[in-house]
Amino acid sequence: MTMASTLEQRLDEFTRRARERSEALAADALPALAALREAGRKTFATTSLPGPKTESWKYSRVGPLLEEGLLDRPQAETAVPDVTGIESFDAGRILIVDGVVRDLPATADGITVTRFAEAGAEAAATLGRELGQLADMSERPFVALNSGLIEDGVLIHVGPDVQADSLELVIAQSGDAGPHGAHPRVLVVLETGASLTLLERHLGTRAVFTNSVIEVRIRDEARLEHMRLQLDAGAGRSLTALDVAVGRNARYDLQQALAGSTFRRNEIRIRCEAPGGEVRVGGATLTRNRSHLDTQMCLEHIAPHCSSNQVFRALAGERSKTVLNGRIHIHPGAQKTAAELSSRNLLLSHDAEIDTKPELEIYADDVKCAHGATVGRLDERALFYLRSRGVAETQARMLLSFAFLTAVVDAFPVAAVRDAVRPVLEAAFLAPAEASRP
Amino acid sequence: MLKISNLHVTIAGETILNGLDLEIAAGEVHAIMGPNGSGKSTLAAVLSGREGYEVTEGSIEYFGEDLTALEPEERAWRGVFLAFQYPVEIPGVTNMEFLRASVDALRAHRGEAATSAVDFMKLARATCKQVGLDTDFLKRGVNEGFSGGEKKRNELLQMLLLEPKLAVLDETDSGLDIDALGVVADGVNTLRSAERAIILITHYQRLLNHIVPDRVHVLSGGRIIRSGGKELALELEEKGYGWLTEAAA
């Protein structure tokens, strides 16, 4: 590909190479994987990659994903990077490096954490039932791509009424990785009454395409605390689809701390499928320099008597771009739904861009739905107040900016993680701006 | 300590201070009174370094240094403190966090080590008691949801912790009930010392019953039109400002 080729040519080339890579895969022994791969390949072949006119990709151009080598398979033997965990957060670690499952924790009775490829009879049955059921491929060519290229993945299964220990899912790049495309796939199933705390961390700053798909099934009365950290800025091209189904009286809590990178996009779809479901989502984000961060949030209220509360706080500096599309879809019959979304954003520079778009679709008449979005700058009066008390301007700006993020960072359910997030964000905030390239 | 000479200040092109002269020595308490719109708060703002105020003529010397050339935080490091007329609410930053950042910033400038968390907590609690604020206020966001009186007490709390050399109180007495006024006055009086100067900007004479000033100045039309001893305040209370402003016009 040369720079002169049109976007259309590059999209075509990408599609052709994706098909080649998919067709070159060895036949899979596991029927669930074979079926998913086949479906993914077919869907991908018939779905156009998003172009400039695709509404949901309006603020995220696919260019950085189409670059040379980003469909290549990762090298076979790569060094395992340093993925040192969070101090005093004790969790069994699932490690995926360049899309390859490298390490799995030992687990207690009632919990299964296994590679798809090594699934026992029961896990294989769960895969057969659940894999690909939530991550809808239509209109989502990259989910189809992940499916079409699937070779392995990780199943986390927590049995009925099992209160599992914490787990950590690390999606990392190897330190010596050349350009490639990795397609991690994770399926989480919490059976009735189960509970789990899951920390998901994405690591790596290299120009690698990481196209993850995570499916989560939370059955009745079950509870998942999900924390997501994507704090590495840099050249990573990261696209993560997260599809969650919340059962009767089940609870899903997703708290995120995110930094931008060359390309980062999170597509999150949460379905409240049965009455009494409770969803809480938080996102504290910081983009700097020329980084990009796009969150496509979709809350599907299908059943009545469910609640969802979403709080997003974003700081955007330099020439960075933060996108939040917050869709709340209340289906007919989802009466007594209480859905809230608050998106507050601070521009730290005149050149930064924040695109925050509320999208409400309501087909039930007895619901409470609130949606608020603001974009502003730091309060000059507060800044002066702090400076008049001897707090230097840089520190004053940081105090005020973090005051803004506090509502979300404080919502992290695990203190050790909350305490680890803040200094990382602070360091990222205080780092000098990169010299902008001409 | 402070020497203001022929100070002219404009805001968005409009002249507010128009040839103000004022000299204050260490150890003195000066009251600045005057009708609304006379430029009292502008003087406070200019001394603290608020943006948007342009000094077009004249000078402000503070310990022989050109104060107008300094950033707000640099003034604070050198001992200038402004008690705000309208203290700012900062949700998300706790009062404790704010106070400690301020105290440590000033200590760092004096070449002193940062306070330990335990020592600072003790000091902050004791000072809270002194100004009549419950220690719960330390955990709340800066001025967040505080009543008018609580905000003023919080200003006093900061002043006592920061131990300024030059304290400017901009209508700290406004909106206070008589008990709160007594607390504020007691706080200011404990700060009075031979090394410190205090400027009280006020509308009313009643504060001066509690804090007896060395000098009283009347500000009108952006200039000081009359200066005198503490008895001038009583005269103003009785006669209002009219007789002075008319005479000056």
Interface residues (C-beta under 8 A of the other chain):
Chain A: D379 E380 R381 A382 F384 Y385 L386 R387 S388 R389 G390 V391 A392 E393 Q395 A396 L399 L400 F402 A403 F404 T406 A407
Chain B: S48 G49 R50 E51 E71 P72 E73 R75 A76 W77 F81 L82 F84 P87 V88 E89 I90 P91 G92 V93 E97 F98 A101 S102 A105 L106 H109 G141 V142 Q158 L162
